[in-house]
Amino acid sequence: MTNRSTTADFVTAFATGWPEAQPDLMVLSLTTQKGVQDFAFNREQALLIAKTIKDTAAKLAKPKTS
């Protein structure tokens, strides 16, 4: 793994889809201020990512209000 940044880019949009020629892959496109980054996942990876995101999201603190 490469060096990781100490700050994160905030996602401003996202999309999922399947390439017509490869219906066995899910493509996740994340848009930030720096541009769009596409990631491809197989079924097992997509299910694990979805479970991990759901579990992690459930632990997030409530948004701060001013």
C-alpha positions in Angstrom: 0.0 0.0 0.0 1.2 3.5 -0.7 1.5 6.4 1.8 -1.8 7.7 2.9 -2.7 11.3 3.2 -3.6 12.8 6.6 -6.6 14.5 5.1 -9.5 13.1 3.1 -11.3 14.4 0.0 -15.0 14.8 0.6 -17.2 12.9 -1.9 -19.6 15.3 -3.6 -21.3 12.7 -5.8 -21.3 9.0 -6.5 -22.7 6.5 -9.0 -22.7 2.8 -9.5 -23.1 0.7 -12.6 -22.1 -2.3 -14.6 -20.0 -2.4 -17.7 -22.1 -3.8 -20.6 -19.2 -6.1 -21.6 -18.5 -7.2 -18.0 -21.8 -7.7 -16.0 -19.8 -9.5 -13.3 -18.2 -6.2 -12.2 -19.7 -3.3 -10.3 -18.1 0.1 -11.0 -18.3 2.8 -8.3 -17.5 6.3 -9.4 -16.7 8.8 -6.6 -16.6 12.5 -7.5 -14.5 15.0 -5.4 -13.3 18.5 -5.9 -10.2 16.9 -7.7 -12.3 14.9 -10.2 -13.8 11.5 -10.7 -12.2 8.3 -9.6 -13.6 4.9 -10.8 -13.3 1.6 -8.9 -14.2 -1.9 -10.1 -15.4 -4.6 -7.7 -16.4 -8.2 -8.1 -19.6 -9.5 -6.3 -17.8 -10.6 -3.1 -15.9 -7.4 -2.8 -19.1 -5.3 -3.4 -21.0 -7.2 -0.7 -18.2 -6.9 1.8 -17.8 -3.1 1.1 -21.6 -2.6 1.4 -21.6 -4.5 4.8 -18.6 -2.6 6.1 -20.1 0.8 5.1 -23.4 -0.1 6.7 -21.8 -1.2 10.0 -19.5 1.9 10.0 -22.3 4.3 9.2 -24.4 3.0 12.1 -21.5 4.0 14.4 -21.2 7.6 13.1 -22.0 10.4 15.5 -25.0 12.6 14.8 -24.2 15.6 12.6 -23.2 18.8 14.6 -25.7 21.6 14.4 -24.8 25.3 14.8 
